[in-house]
Amino acid sequence: TALCAKLAQVARKDALEDVRAFAWLALGRIGGESARALLRSELAEGRSLVELGYAAFGLGFCGDPDVDGPRLLREHVERGGDVNLRAAAAIAIG
């Protein structure tokens, strides 16, 4: 949708990390396959721990029937590292 495209642009390009993070969360609240695809992509390729955490919450909010989303979340929990990202991914799983 046009709204998802605009939010994806904000999530990837806004100058403020907090704005980018909340755009990922908003995509999850909107849901749908296009939002899930964007969130999966961020979880697989994102670099900002804050944004990854919010993308995890977003994917948890919209749910992901595809095996790829839960796998990405589980990997973030199991791999260790940042405690906030691990916690966000764990909450998003269920």
Long-range contacts (C-beta under 8 A, 24 or more apart in sequence): 1-30, 1-32, 1-34, 3-30, 4-30, 4-32, 4-34, 4-35, 4-38, 8-38, 11-38, 11-42, 11-51, 17-48, 17-50, 17-51, 18-50, 20-48, 20-51, 21-48, 21-50, 21-51, 21-53, 21-54, 22-54, 24-51, 24-54, 24-55, 24-57, 24-58, 25-54, 25-55, 25-57, 25-58, 25-61, 26-58, 27-58, 27-62, 28-55, 28-57, 28-58, 28-59, 28-60, 28-61, 28-62, 29-58, 29-61, 29-62, 30-62, 31-61, 31-62, 31-63, 32-62, 35-62, 36-62, 36-64, 36-66, 36-69, 39-64, 39-69, 40-64, 40-66, 40-68, 40-69, 40-72, 43-69, 43-72, 43-73, 43-76, 44-72, 49-82, 49-84, 49-85, 50-84, 52-76, 52-85, 52-88, 53-82, 53-84, 53-85, 53-87, 53-88, 53-89, 54-88, 56-85, 56-88, 56-89, 56-91, 56-92, 57-88, 57-91, 57-92, 59-92, 60-91, 60-92, 60-93, 60-94, 61-92
